[in-house]
Amino acid sequence: MSSGSDRQTAKHYRTQTGVIREIPSAVAVQMRRLERTDREDTTRDVPFAERLRQIPRETGRFLAIVAGGAPAGHWVEVGTSGGYSALWLGMACLQRGAQLTTIENDAAKLARANETVRAAELTSCVEVRAGDAREVVGSIRPISLIFIDCISEAYCEVLDAALPNMPPGAILLADNATSHSDELEDFVRRLADDDEIDWVVVPVGKGVFYGRKRFA
Ligand SMILES: C[S@@+](CC[C@H](N)C(=O)[O-])C[C@H]1O[C@@H](n2cnc3c(N)ncnc32)[C@H](O)[C@@H]1O
């Protein structure tokens, strides 16, 4: 049963997000907790590798809206950290009856993400998987949506592994398009040379590559 403060949190999210009207209380509580921790990471001197470095809330809203319209198939996230973006995608999973596998290769972050998913009551639709996404992604099919948010060096390899498993109409999302444009030059070239994906950079948060596999 939701407590009074849980209900207030959900209401707060409804008014703050506008278009995302129904964030379950357990999810909203975890979103607020991680937003607080992420803010504190930058003000305290937390070592870079330990920081959550999560997407801003507006990117989360964007992911949830886009994912809500994904075709049938499995959803994949590359780079879980503490599970913040997985909460937004997980919420869309609940609405669509979809399943998300979110992949993380850092043991401490994995533990934090598992705790987030459990506390948010999303274990029925979100699986946190350990491993290097470059090796894991190729085993998941069909992938109807993939969100890439890991080290820049891995973006191209992850896309190469995912693309054969993505049916026409499948959605590609990748973060840091504007914030890390120098580091993602190869990825941009890879997309520009690809005749299977139509894509654009959306100026939300750190910039999001938003693409769709062509139908023919
Ligand atoms: C920017 S953070 C992800 C933030 C998360 N998407 C969010 O918004 O809450 C990047 C994460 O990717 C993980 N990572 C980096 N390279 C990876 C790889 N090759 N496979 C799996 N995870 C990776 C890092 O350990 C880190 O936790």
The ligand as an SDF file (V2000), in Angstrom:
LIG
                    3D

 27 29  0  0  0  0  0  0  0  0999 V2000
   26.7180    7.2810  -18.0940 C   0  0  0  0  0  0  0  0  0  0  0  0
   26.5800    5.8460  -17.1220 S   0  0  0  0  0  0  0  0  0  0  0  0
   24.9350    5.2750  -17.4620 C   0  0  0  0  0  0  0  0  0  0  0  0
   23.8710    6.0930  -16.8040 C   0  0  0  0  0  0  0  0  0  0  0  0
   22.4820    5.4520  -16.8750 C   0  0  0  0  0  0  0  0  0  0  0  0
   22.1100    5.1760  -18.2460 N   0  0  0  0  0  0  0  0  0  0  0  0
   21.4490    6.3650  -16.2590 C   0  0  0  0  0  0  0  0  0  0  0  0
   21.0620    7.3510  -16.9020 O   0  0  0  0  0  0  0  0  0  0  0  0
   21.0410    6.0940  -15.1080 O   0  0  0  0  0  0  0  0  0  0  0  0
   27.5110    4.6920  -18.0550 C   0  0  0  0  0  0  0  0  0  0  0  0
   27.5170    3.3050  -17.4590 C   0  0  0  0  0  0  0  0  0  0  0  0
   27.9370    2.3920  -18.4850 O   0  0  0  0  0  0  0  0  0  0  0  0
   28.7080    1.3760  -17.8870 C   0  0  0  0  0  0  0  0  0  0  0  0
   29.4860    0.7780  -18.9860 N   0  0  0  0  0  0  0  0  0  0  0  0
   30.5160    1.3450  -19.6620 C   0  0  0  0  0  0  0  0  0  0  0  0
   30.9340    0.5480  -20.6390 N   0  0  0  0  0  0  0  0  0  0  0  0
   30.1490   -0.5630  -20.5970 C   0  0  0  0  0  0  0  0  0  0  0  0
   30.1000   -1.7650  -21.3730 C   0  0  0  0  0  0  0  0  0  0  0  0
   30.9620   -1.9750  -22.3930 N   0  0  0  0  0  0  0  0  0  0  0  0
   29.1600   -2.6930  -21.0750 N   0  0  0  0  0  0  0  0  0  0  0  0
   28.2940   -2.4830  -20.0500 C   0  0  0  0  0  0  0  0  0  0  0  0
   28.2940   -1.3530  -19.2910 N   0  0  0  0  0  0  0  0  0  0  0  0
   29.2090   -0.4130  -19.5500 C   0  0  0  0  0  0  0  0  0  0  0  0
   29.5080    2.1070  -16.8240 C   0  0  0  0  0  0  0  0  0  0  0  0
   29.9880    1.2270  -15.8220 O   0  0  0  0  0  0  0  0  0  0  0  0
   28.4960    3.1100  -16.3030 C   0  0  0  0  0  0  0  0  0  0  0  0
   27.8010    2.6270  -15.1750 O   0  0  0  0  0  0  0  0  0  0  0  0
  1  2  1  0
  2  3  1  0
  2 10  1  0
  3  4  1  0
  4  5  1  0
  5  6  1  0
  5  7  1  0
  7  8  2  0
  7  9  1  0
 10 11  1  0
 11 12  1  0
 11 26  1  0
 12 13  1  0
 13 14  1  0
 13 24  1  0
 14 15  1  0
 14 23  1  0
 15 16  2  0
 16 17  1  0
 17 18  1  0
 17 23  2  0
 18 19  1  0
 18 20  2  0
 20 21  1  0
 21 22  2  0
 22 23  1  0
 24 25  1  0
 24 26  1  0
 26 27  1  0
M  CHG  2   2   1   9  -1
M  END
$$$$
